[in-house]
Amino acid sequence: MRAPAVHKLSTAYLALGSNLGDRAAMLRGALTALRSTSGVHVVAESAVYETAPVGGPEQPEYLNMVVAVDTELGPEALLERCLAIEAGHGRVRRERWGARTLDIDMLCHGDTVLHSARLTLPHPRMAERAFVLVPLAEIAPGLLVGEARAEALATSAERSGMRKLGTLAALVPED
């Protein structure tokens, strides 16, 4: 009898956003889907923030949050799962930085450094985005983002247009 395969557990950080439909319900649905994914365990979630859109066409404001997951899935497999969750919530990719029902960006996956056609880790623009840094600093203040800690970057980040709404559970209770 063969011993079961041992998978390395990594902590990944995911940024969740929505600006179409019932935005809070979209975030709740994403968390529910992540929790039901084999090999993925949600270990922390930030508060939810309402934020102005960055780049792209004129569009409604976003709800954003960051979650930490411990995962046995490699970066590509986790990306596939995130894309499937987006599609399951009506995400259609029409234009870059356009409005969306659900967006899940992988910010980092353990200490993986990756540059492929589909995925770059750590996320190349996370240090420029207050809507990522502020919630990330809530759940991982000591995480290195480039050469600085998330907490320091979030403190110095431009926070105009960001409004803390509280926990997702307070906005949309779980069923």
N, C-alpha and C positions, 0 to 999 in steps of 0.2 A: 504494500500500500504506500502510495506517495504522500509526502507531507504537503499540506496546503501551502500555496504560494504566499510569501510574506510581501505585503505592499508597504512602501514607505508612506507614512502619514505626513502631509504638508498642510500648513495653514495658508489659505488663499484669502484675499480680500476682494470683494466684489462691490462695485458701485451700481446701485439700482436707481433708475429714474423713469418718470412717466409724465407726459403732459397732454394726453388725449384720453377721453372717457373718464371713468371713475378712477382717478389717479391713485388714491390711497388703496382702493380695492385691487388695482393692478400690482402694487407693491406687495400687498398681502398675498395675492395669488402667486407671485414669484417666490416669496418665502415658503409658502406651503409646498410648491413644486420642488424647491431646493431640499426641503426637509424630507420629502418622499423619495429623493434620489439615493439609490444605493451607493454607498461609499462617500457620501457627503453629509456632514453634521454641522448645522449652524450653531456656532458657539458664542456669537455676540452680534448685536445689531445696534446701530446708532439711532439717535432721534431722527425724525423726518424734518426736512427743511423745504420751504417753498423758495424757489430761486428763479431768477430771470434766465431766459435762454441765452446761450453763448454761441455766437456765430450763426450761420445759416439764415434762412428766411424768417420773416416775422411769424411768431407763433405764441401759443399760450405759455404761462409759467409752468415750471416743473415742480414735482415733488421728488426729492433726492434723499437717499440714505446710503449707508455702507454697512455691509455685513461681513463677518469673518466666518469662514468655514474650515473645519478640519476635513481633509479629503484624502482618499486613497487614489483618486483619479489623477492622471497626469494632466498637464496644462491643456493639451489638445482635446482630451476626452471631456474635461470640465467645460472648455469652450463650446464643444458640441452640445453639451447638456444645456448651457446657458442660451445658445441660439434656439434650441428646441423649445425652451420655456418662453422665450420672446415670441416665437411663431405661434405657440399655443395661446398667447394672449393678444393675438391679432397684429403683431409687428409686421409691417411691410416696409421694405427698404426702397424708398422712391428717390430720395435726394440726401446727400451728405448733410448731416447736422439738422435734418428736418424734424418735424414733430413726430412723436411716436407714442404708441400705447405703452410700450415697455422697452427699456434699454438696460442691459446688464453688461457692464464692462469689467473685465478681470484686471485688477490693478497690479497684483503680484501673486505669485504662487511659490511659497517658500522662498528659497534663494535662487530660483531659476532665472537665468538671463537667456532670453530667446528672441530671435529676430527671424521670423518666417513671413511668408506672403500673407498668412492669415492672422498672425498673432505676434505682438511685441510685448515682452515682459522685461522689467516692470513697464507699466503703461507709460508711453512716452510723454504724455501731457498732464499727468496727474499733479505734478508740482505747480502747474499753472492754474489750477482750477479750485477755487475756494469751495465750490459745491461738492468737491471730493475731499479736499483736505480737512475741512471743518468736521464733517462726520467721521472721517477716518481717525482724526486725532482723539475723538471721544472714545473709540474702542481700542486704539493702538497708538497711544501718544508717543511711545518710544520707537515706533517703526521708522527705519531709515528710508527716506525718500530722496534718492540721490545721495547727497552728503549731509543732509540735515534731517532732523527728526520731524515727524508729522506734526507734533505739537507746536514746535517753533514755526514751521511753515504756516500752519493754520492761524497762529496768532498774528503773523505778519500779512496774511492773505487779505485781499480786498473782499470785504463781506457785504458790500452794498448789494441790495436786492435779495439778501438772504433773510429768511424769517423762520426761526425755530418753531415748529408746530407741536413738538412733543413726541411721545412714542407712537409707533404704528398701532400698537394694541389699543391705545386711547382713541386713535382716529377710526380704526376699523377693527373691532373685536374679532377674535378668531371664532369660527363656527363651532 
